């Protein structure tokens, strides 16, 4: 299960993309749909491992 904070972070990224890069809402929907499709595929374990490593690096940084 994905923690709430990661979902919140992804939501913020989508909002920033819509505002800063002039991303249409339907394009954001397509990106989200692609994310759900990838999550159900055989590649989900690979992506989850990569994301866990990336988030682990960011969480270990103390400012």
C-alpha positions as CSV (number, residue, x, y, z in Angstrom):
1,X,0.0,0.0,0.0
2,X,1.3,3.5,-0.9
3,X,1.5,5.8,2.1
4,X,-0.6,8.9,2.1
5,X,2.4,11.2,1.9
6,X,3.5,9.8,-1.5
7,X,0.0,10.2,-2.9
8,X,-0.1,13.8,-1.6
9,X,3.4,14.4,-3.2
10,X,2.2,13.0,-6.5
11,X,-0.9,15.1,-6.4
12,X,1.2,18.2,-5.8
13,X,3.5,17.3,-8.8
14,X,0.4,16.9,-11.0
15,X,-0.9,20.3,-9.9
16,X,2.5,22.0,-10.5
17,X,2.7,20.4,-14.0
18,X,-0.8,21.6,-14.8
19,X,0.0,25.2,-13.7
20,X,3.7,25.5,-14.7
21,X,3.9,23.5,-17.9
22,X,0.5,24.3,-19.2
23,X,-0.6,20.7,-19.0
24,X,-4.2,20.2,-19.9
25,X,-6.4,18.4,-17.3
26,X,-7.1,15.6,-19.8
27,X,-3.3,15.1,-20.2
28,X,-2.9,14.8,-16.4
29,X,-5.8,12.2,-16.5
30,X,-3.9,10.2,-19.1
31,X,-0.7,10.3,-17.0
32,X,-2.7,9.1,-14.0
33,X,-4.4,6.4,-16.0
34,X,-1.0,5.3,-17.3
35,X,0.3,5.1,-13.7
36,X,-2.6,2.8,-12.7
37,X,-2.0,0.7,-15.8
38,X,1.7,0.3,-14.9
39,X,0.8,-0.5,-11.3
40,X,-1.2,-3.5,-12.5
41,X,1.4,-4.7,-14.9
42,X,4.4,-7.1,-14.3
43,X,6.7,-4.1,-14.1
44,X,5.1,-2.8,-10.9
45,X,7.6,-4.6,-8.6
46,X,10.5,-3.1,-10.5
47,X,9.1,0.4,-10.4
48,X,8.2,0.0,-6.7
49,X,11.8,-1.0,-5.9
50,X,13.2,2.0,-7.9
51,X,10.8,4.4,-6.2
52,X,11.6,3.0,-2.7
53,X,15.3,3.5,-3.4
54,X,14.8,7.1,-4.6
55,X,12.5,8.0,-1.7
56,X,15.0,6.3,0.7
57,X,17.7,8.6,-0.6
58,X,15.5,11.7,-0.1
59,X,14.4,10.7,3.3
60,X,17.9,10.2,4.5
61,X,18.9,13.8,3.6
62,X,18.7,16.0,6.6
63,X,18.7,19.7,6.0
